[in-house]
């Protein structure tokens, strides 16, 4: 009986400890009613740094200098991802970095940073001319507007035009982060990505269907687009429902 009593006492103590640990998890876990204990901004920055290291430093099978970013869904906006990626590249002193607006429909980057009075003018020829036509965002980060890069929406479907413009970008900047129209739309993104070092595909959690994403990826591979990475946005990190019920 003494041994049994001792055993029961130990088990009760273990149960009490487990309850205390679980209570501590509940208190510190992110919930609908409590402030999260992890920093979402820090988490996002670390993910962006990981993306930059994977795609640009050193990249596989070779480093990428010109990368297109596009969403799988027509409604998805990857302009914020482009900005954060370019800023991370610039912060690493990678050289001259440019954000390129290649979505004539949304012009999301143009709207964020504004356009210069020389937009749409003749910026061909020298690297200096291309940079002069592009507003400087920071010490080594520039914005190349849709008017400067494409000139007109029709040029988004012109391989000679795009090849020429991408060549000028290579001479003017060490890295280009290109914001393109959604892959599934009519913006000519597949052609643009084919002419660059590859594409990073954006998916949105709880919206992008797995079958649709697979079809987009297969289409890109069929037209010889190098898919460098896939980014999942709007991801939530819920804790188990049984813990919510105990809050």
C-alpha positions in Angstrom: 0.0 0.0 0.0 2.9 2.3 0.8 4.4 1.8 -2.6 1.0 2.3 -4.3 0.4 5.5 -2.4 3.8 6.8 -3.4 3.2 5.9 -7.0 -0.2 7.7 -7.0 1.5 10.7 -5.4 4.1 10.8 -8.2 1.5 10.5 -10.9 -0.5 13.3 -9.4 2.6 15.5 -9.4 3.3 14.6 -13.0 -0.3 15.5 -13.9 0.0 18.8 -12.1 3.2 19.7 -13.9 1.7 18.8 -17.3 -1.3 21.0 -16.5 1.0 23.9 -15.5 3.0 23.5 -18.7 -0.2 23.4 -20.8 -1.6 26.5 -19.0 1.7 28.3 -19.7 1.4 27.4 -23.4 -2.2 28.7 -23.4 -1.2 32.0 -21.8 1.6 32.5 -24.3 0.0 31.1 -27.4 -1.3 33.4 -30.2 -5.1 33.6 -30.1 -8.0 35.7 -31.3 -8.2 37.5 -28.0 -4.6 37.8 -26.9 -1.5 39.5 -28.4 0.9 37.1 -30.0 4.2 36.4 -28.3 6.1 36.1 -31.6 6.9 39.1 -33.8 5.2 38.7 -37.2 7.4 41.4 -38.8 10.6 39.6 -37.6 9.3 36.4 -38.9 8.5 37.9 -42.3 11.9 39.5 -42.5 13.6 36.2 -41.8 11.6 34.5 -44.5 12.6 37.3 -47.0 16.3 36.9 -46.1 16.0 33.2 -46.6 14.4 33.8 -50.1 17.2 36.1 -51.0 19.9 33.7 -49.9 18.2 30.9 -51.9 17.6 32.7 -55.1 20.4 35.3 -55.3 23.2 34.1 -53.0 24.4 31.9 -54.7 21.3 30.6 -56.3 20.9 27.2 -58.1 22.4 26.1 -60.3 23.8 29.6 -60.8 23.1 33.0 -59.2 20.1 34.8 -60.5 20.4 38.5 -61.4 17.0 39.2 -62.9 14.0 37.5 -61.3 10.3 37.9 -62.0 7.8 37.8 -59.2 4.2 37.0 -60.0 1.0 35.7 -58.3 -0.8 32.5 -59.3 -4.2 34.2 -58.7 -5.4 37.2 -60.7 -6.3 39.0 -57.5 -3.0 38.4 -55.7 -0.7 41.3 -55.2 3.0 40.5 -54.9 4.3 44.1 -55.1 5.0 44.1 -51.3 7.0 41.0 -51.6 9.0 42.6 -54.5 9.7 45.7 -52.4 10.9 43.7 -49.4 13.1 41.4 -51.5 14.7 44.4 -53.3 15.3 46.1 -49.9 16.9 43.0 -48.5 19.2 42.8 -51.5 20.1 46.4 -51.2 20.7 46.1 -47.5 23.2 43.3 -48.2 25.3 45.6 -50.3 24.7 43.4 -53.3 25.4 46.2 -55.7 23.0 48.3 -57.7 19.5 46.9 -57.3 16.3 47.9 -59.2 12.6 47.3 -58.7 11.0 47.0 -62.1 7.3 47.6 -62.7 6.3 45.2 -65.5 2.5 45.1 -64.7 1.0 47.8 -66.9 -2.4 47.0 -65.5 -1.8 47.6 -61.8 1.3 49.8 -61.7 1.5 49.0 -58.0 5.2 50.0 -57.7 4.7 53.2 -59.7 1.8 54.2 -57.4 3.9 53.5 -54.3 7.0 55.5 -55.3 5.7 57.8 -58.0 7.2 58.4 -61.4 9.7 60.8 -62.8 9.1 63.4 -65.4 11.2 61.5 -67.9 9.0 58.4 -67.8 8.3 57.1 -71.3 11.2 59.1 -72.7 14.3 57.8 -74.5 16.4 56.0 -71.9 18.1 53.5 -74.2 21.8 53.3 -74.8 23.9 53.7 -71.7 23.5 52.3 -68.2 23.6 55.9 -66.9 20.6 56.8 -69.1 18.5 54.0 -67.6 19.4 54.9 -64.1 18.8 58.6 -64.8 15.2 57.8 -65.9 14.5 55.9 -62.7 13.9 57.5 -59.3 16.4 56.4 -56.6 14.7 55.0 -53.6 17.8 54.5 -51.4 21.6 54.5 -51.8 21.7 51.5 -54.1 18.0 50.9 -54.9 16.1 52.4 -57.9 12.6 52.1 -59.4 12.2 51.4 -63.1 8.6 52.4 -63.9 6.3 50.6 -66.3 6.6 53.4 -68.8 10.4 53.2 -68.8 10.6 49.5 -69.0 7.7 48.6 -71.3 6.9 51.9 -73.0 3.4 50.6 -73.8 1.3 47.6 -72.8 1.8 45.9 -76.2 5.5 45.6 -75.6 4.8 43.1 -72.8 4.2 40.6 -75.5 7.2 41.5 -77.7 10.2 39.2 -77.2 12.7 41.6 -79.0 11.6 44.6 -76.9 11.8 42.7 -73.7 15.2 41.1 -74.6 16.5 44.6 -75.4 15.2 46.2 -72.2 16.5 43.3 -70.0 19.9 43.7 -71.6 19.9 47.4 -70.7 18.9 46.5 -67.2 21.8 44.1 -66.9 24.2 46.9 -67.9 22.7 49.4 -65.5 22.0 47.3 -62.4 23.5 44.3 -60.8 20.1 42.9 -59.7 16.6 43.4 -60.9 13.4 42.4 -59.0 10.6 42.5 -61.5 7.0 42.9 -60.5 4.9 41.2 -63.2 1.2 40.6 -63.8 -0.4 37.4 -62.5 0.7 34.3 -64.4 -2.8 33.3 -65.2 -3.6 36.7 -66.7 -3.0 38.3 -70.1 0.1 40.3 -69.0 2.8 38.3 -70.9 4.4 37.2 -67.6 5.5 33.7 -69.0 7.4 35.3 -71.9 9.1 37.8 -69.5 10.1 35.1 -67.1 11.4 32.9 -69.9 13.8 35.7 -70.9 15.0 36.3 -67.3 16.8 34.1 -64.8 13.5 32.7 -63.5 10.3 33.3 -61.6 9.2 33.3 -58.0 5.6 32.3 -57.8 3.3 33.7 -55.1 0.5 31.7 -53.6 -2.1 32.9 -51.1 -3.1 30.6 -48.3 -6.9 29.8 -48.1 -7.4 31.1 -51.6 -5.1 29.5 -54.1 -6.3 26.0 -54.9 -3.7 23.3 -55.0 -4.8 22.0 -58.4 -4.7 25.5 -59.9 -1.2 26.1 -58.5 0.0 22.8 -59.9 -1.4 23.7 -63.3 0.3 27.1 -63.2 3.6 25.5 -62.3 3.3 22.9 -65.0 2.5 25.6 -67.6 5.6 27.6 -66.6 7.8 24.6 -66.8 6.3 23.7 -70.2 7.3 27.1 -71.7 10.8 26.7 -70.2 10.4 29.1 -67.3 12.7 28.4 -64.4 10.7 28.4 -61.2 13.1 29.6 -58.5 10.8 29.4 -55.5 7.2 29.5 -54.3 6.1 31.9 -51.6 3.0 31.3 -49.5 1.4 34.5 -48.1 -1.5 35.1 -45.6 -0.5 32.0 -43.7 -2.1 31.7 -40.2 -0.6 29.8 -37.3 -3.6 28.8 -35.1 -3.2 26.8 -31.9 -5.2 23.7 -31.4 -8.9 24.2 -30.8 -8.8 22.3 -27.5 -6.6 25.0 -26.1 -8.8 27.8 -27.4 -11.7 26.3 -25.5 -9.8 26.6 -22.2 -9.0 30.3 -22.6 
